[in-house]
Amino acid sequence: MKLPRRTFLHLAAGAATLPVVSRRVLAQAYPMRPVRAVVAFAPGGVTDTFARLMAQKLTEQFGKQVYVENIAGASGNIGTGQVAKAAPDGYTILFAFSSHVVNPTLFARVPYDPVKDFEPVTLAVASTTVLTVNPAVPAKTVKELVDLIKANPGKYSFGSAGVGTQAHLAGEQFRLALGLDLVHVPFNGGAPAVAAVVGGHTPISFVSPQAAMQHVKEGTVRALAVTSKTRSQIFPDVPTMTEAGYPQIEGDGWVGILVPAGTPADIISVLPRASAKILAQPDMKERLAALGYDMVASTPEEFATRIKVEIDMWAEVIRAAKIKAE
């Protein structure tokens, strides 16, 4: 039987819209089963702690379980590589740390492409790096510290949480941009790095807010500046590097959500809205402050831009400082 032309066109148009309607229905129903949230680091770290808080809140909001799976190893490369190869269906997400933009240059090879293999969802939270000094160091501002180091070449060193960490890179950026004679002293974590400043063994450190917070409060170290673009809620009285006169020194640690490339946009759009709603809750704000994080809740587009910018920025620092992963 030959269909009338008008009927045929109507049916064809209806068939063409089916995939769009199906995707919308799936997005509205997402998630329909448990979601695996990968943390590419061992349990107990700051990224893992934040991921578990978010997973619990997402579970409550979605009515479906969002569970954390730790796949640690190679500074996050193993777990990140596994997510890159996961099915792009929205049921595997990655809580990515800022090492995501550092590792591709820091390591000779990584099992993923940080841009092509992922779709950005949201940069959820950021954590600044704090420049601290021992109270005996005769510098009350960043400019005074720079002048002091330049007047005493070879005398000063800075500690960090380890080679290739965000704090180490911030210190190297400081050293390179200002042409300072500074030696890096790596420690096994931010707490030992700050303890060395307290004890006067290493006069300067670049560390996370969590590591420095209590010591700054007690006056056993002096905070001179933070590397974020805006002041940290944890250190509201500490100027940014830009305010201190050094706008070229900037960079945060962060945690964001990524999904495998090819994940439908309609599903991706659900996650930023859910995350922003959760991060705005009063109890989450309180927990974020205790963890040393500031809320960001960016759009996917903003996160994508930041990833590309920071890959280039940190690659320049790593190559200039000749840093290699240990």
Secondary structure, DSSP 8 states (H G I E B T S, - for coil): ----HHHHHHHHHHHHHHHHHHHHHHHHH--SS-EEEEESS-TTSHHHHHHHHHHHHHHHHHSS-EEEEE---GGGHHHHHHHHTS-SSSSEEEEEEGGGGTHHHHSS--SS-TTTTEEEEEEEEEE--EEEE-TTSS-SSHHHHHHHHHHSTTT-EEEESSTTSHHHHHHHHHHHHHT---EEEE-SSHHHHHHHHHTTSSSEEEE-HHHHHHHHHHTSSEEEEE-SSS--SSSTTS-BTTTTT-TT----EEEEEEEETT--HHHHTHHHHHHHHHHTSHHHHHHHHHHT-EE----HHHHHHHHHHHHHHHHHHHHHHT----
